[in-house]
Amino acid sequence: MALRPRAHRVPAPPAGALLTARADAVRAHLRARRTSLCVLALCVATGTGLPAWTQARSAARYPVHAEDLALARGALATLDVRSRPPPEPYERDEFGQAWADVDRNGCDTRNDVLRRDLTGTTTKPGTRGCLVLDGTLDDPYTGRRMVFERGPSSGDVQVDHVVALGDAWVAGAAGWTDAARTAFANDPANLLAVEGRANQDKGAADASQWLPPNVGYRCAYAVRQVLVKSAYGLSVTRDEQRALAGALGGCVTT
């Protein structure tokens, strides 16, 4: 079932993750797909500096369902636009234990996401298949393929909150309960395994401040951000709203 926009903002979600029942659908729609597209346009794409055919061919690697694109566009128009000053800066522990086992499957959230997003994984014996030792990531943020190996280089692959926790804090999460923030921080629908340097570059930025350097993935990224913010009743800035709308304009649909 696809995520649908709310008609009004809910100040604080219940303790359980609001997206849990729909996370599989979101992941299936927004995961990268290797497809091709014949494009004849040779003009320059506005604002990217790339030929339009190059941008479109890149976007065709990450198509989104037409229904989800329509939902995201509708949801974006309903998100509250922040006009009030932001609250005080947050501390990471405001969102609970990092990578808590909120779904009680015996594995922490980071390893759940690594097993989901990496291919060819092996896990440590005696951990009930939880602890990922290695695997391969097709990083959506950079478009590069990279190898994950647990150890000194583990940070080369990180798990990103698509809607960053710092952004969520100023967008409404400051008024949530501790349990609600913990659920949000561990919701798989808002998590992606990505290149560590790209994740560090993003930090707590919203879409007006940072978009994936892999231009073709920006539509899928924007769709996920909008649907997550809509489901959780989070707000946007005016500049963020414009940036998300621009990214949604570069979509290739299935």
C-alpha positions in Angstrom: 0.0 0.0 0.0 1.4 3.4 -0.9 1.8 6.1 1.6 -1.0 8.7 1.3 -0.7 12.4 2.4 -2.5 13.5 5.5 -5.2 16.1 5.3 -3.9 17.8 8.4 -0.8 17.8 10.5 -0.6 15.5 13.6 1.6 17.2 16.2 3.0 14.0 17.7 2.8 10.5 16.3 2.0 7.4 18.5 4.9 5.6 20.0 4.9 2.9 17.3 6.5 3.8 13.9 3.8 5.2 11.7 5.4 3.8 8.6 6.1 0.2 9.7 3.1 -1.4 8.0 3.9 0.4 4.8 7.7 0.3 4.8 8.0 -2.6 2.4 6.0 -0.8 -0.3 8.1 2.4 0.1 11.4 0.4 -0.2 10.1 -1.5 -3.2 9.1 1.7 -5.0 12.2 3.7 -4.2 15.0 1.2 -4.4 17.3 1.6 -7.4 16.3 -0.3 -10.5 18.7 -1.0 -13.4 16.7 0.0 -16.5 17.5 1.9 -19.7 15.7 4.7 -21.5 16.3 6.1 -25.0 16.3 9.9 -24.8 16.6 12.2 -27.9 16.7 15.6 -26.2 20.1 17.3 -26.4 19.3 20.5 -24.6 21.0 21.5 -21.3 18.9 20.7 -18.2 18.1 23.8 -16.2 20.2 24.2 -13.0 22.2 21.0 -13.4 24.8 21.9 -16.0 24.2 18.4 -17.5 22.7 17.6 -20.9 19.1 16.7 -20.5 19.6 13.3 -22.1 22.4 12.5 -19.6 20.2 13.6 -16.6 17.2 11.6 -17.9 19.3 8.5 -18.5 20.7 8.7 -15.0 17.2 9.1 -13.6 16.0 6.0 -15.5 18.2 3.9 -13.3 16.0 4.9 -10.3 12.4 5.0 -11.6 9.5 5.6 -9.2 5.9 4.4 -9.6 3.7 7.0 -11.2 1.2 6.6 -8.3 3.9 7.4 -5.8 5.0 10.4 -7.7 1.5 11.7 -7.8 1.1 11.0 -4.1 4.4 12.8 -3.3 3.4 15.9 -5.3 0.0 16.0 -3.6 1.6 15.5 -0.2 4.2 18.2 -0.8 1.4 20.7 -1.3 -0.2 19.8 2.1 3.0 19.9 4.3 3.1 22.7 6.8 5.6 25.5 5.9 7.6 26.6 8.9 7.4 30.2 9.8 8.2 30.0 13.5 11.8 30.1 14.9 13.4 26.6 15.2 13.7 25.1 18.7 17.0 24.7 20.5 19.6 22.3 18.9 18.9 18.6 19.7 21.1 15.9 21.2 21.3 12.5 19.5 20.1 10.8 22.6 16.8 12.7 22.2 16.0 10.0 19.6 16.8 7.1 21.9 19.4 4.4 21.8 21.2 4.4 18.4 20.0 1.5 16.2 17.7 0.0 18.8 16.0 -3.3 18.1 12.6 -1.7 17.9 11.0 -4.5 15.8 12.3 -7.1 18.4 13.7 -9.4 15.7 16.9 -9.9 17.7 19.0 -7.7 15.4 19.8 -4.0 15.7 18.5 -1.6 13.1 21.8 -0.9 11.4 22.4 -4.5 10.7 18.8 -4.9 9.5 19.4 -2.1 6.9 22.8 -3.5 5.8 21.2 -6.9 5.2 18.4 -5.3 3.2 20.5 -2.9 1.1 23.7 -4.8 0.5 24.1 -7.7 -1.8 26.3 -10.8 -1.3 26.4 -10.4 2.4 27.9 -12.8 4.9 27.1 -12.7 8.6 29.0 -13.6 11.7 28.3 -17.2 12.9 26.6 -17.3 16.3 24.7 -14.0 15.8 21.5 -15.6 14.4 22.3 -14.0 11.0 22.4 -10.5 12.4 25.9 -9.2 12.3 26.9 -8.3 8.7 30.6 -9.0 8.0 30.7 -7.9 4.4 28.8 -7.2 1.3 28.5 -5.0 -1.8 26.6 -1.7 -1.9 25.3 0.1 -5.0 25.3 3.5 -3.4 22.3 5.5 -4.6 23.7 8.8 -3.4 26.9 8.7 -5.6 26.0 6.0 -8.1 29.2 4.1 -7.2 29.6 0.4 -6.2 31.5 -0.2 -3.1 32.6 -3.0 -0.9 31.6 -3.1 2.8 33.9 -5.0 5.2 33.4 -4.9 9.0 36.4 -3.5 10.8 38.5 -0.3 10.5 36.7 0.6 7.2 33.2 -0.1 8.4 32.4 3.7 8.3 32.9 3.6 4.5 29.2 2.5 4.4 26.8 4.2 6.8 23.1 4.2 7.4 21.5 7.5 6.6 18.3 9.0 7.9 16.8 10.2 4.7 14.9 12.8 6.7 17.8 13.7 9.0 17.2 13.6 12.7 18.3 17.2 13.1 15.8 18.2 10.3 13.1 16.2 11.9 13.7 17.9 15.2 13.1 21.4 13.9 10.3 20.2 11.7 8.2 18.9 14.6 9.9 16.0 16.4 11.0 18.3 19.3 7.4 18.0 20.5 7.2 14.2 20.3 7.5 11.7 23.1 10.8 9.9 23.5 9.2 6.7 22.3 8.0 8.3 19.2 11.4 9.8 18.4 13.1 6.4 18.9 10.6 4.8 16.6 11.2 7.4 13.9 15.0 7.1 14.2 14.7 3.3 13.6 12.0 3.3 10.9 13.3 1.4 7.9 11.2 3.5 5.5 13.5 6.4 6.4 16.8 4.6 6.3 19.3 3.8 3.5 22.7 2.3 3.4 24.9 4.8 1.6 28.5 5.9 1.1 29.9 7.3 4.4 31.4 10.4 2.9 28.1 11.4 1.2 26.3 10.8 4.5 28.8 13.0 6.3 28.5 15.7 3.6 24.7 15.7 4.1 24.7 15.9 7.9 21.4 17.3 9.1 20.7 19.2 5.9 17.3 19.4 4.4 16.6 19.2 0.6 17.2 23.0 0.1 20.8 22.5 1.5 21.7 19.1 0.1 20.6 16.7 -2.6 22.4 13.5 -3.7 25.3 14.2 -6.0 24.0 11.4 -8.1 21.5 13.6 -10.0 19.5 10.6 -11.3 18.6 9.6 -7.8 17.2 13.0 -6.7 13.6 12.2 -7.6 13.5 9.0 -5.7 15.2 10.8 -2.7 12.6 13.6 -2.9 9.7 11.1 -3.1 10.9 9.3 0.0 11.5 12.5 1.9 8.1 13.9 1.1 6.2 10.7 2.0 8.1 10.3 5.2 7.5 13.9 6.2 3.8 13.6 5.3 3.3 10.4 7.3 5.0 11.9 10.3 3.4 15.3 10.1 6.7 17.1 9.7 7.0 20.6 8.2 9.2 22.1 5.6 10.8 25.4 4.9 9.7 27.4 1.8 13.1 26.9 0.2 12.9 23.2 1.0 9.5 22.9 -0.5 10.8 24.5 -3.7 13.9 22.2 -3.8 11.7 19.1 -3.4 9.3 20.2 -6.1 12.3 20.7 -8.4 13.6 17.3 -7.7 10.2 15.7 -8.3 10.2 17.4 -11.7 13.1 15.2 -12.8 11.4 11.8 -12.3 11.2 8.8 -14.6 8.2 6.7 -13.8 7.1 3.1 -14.2 
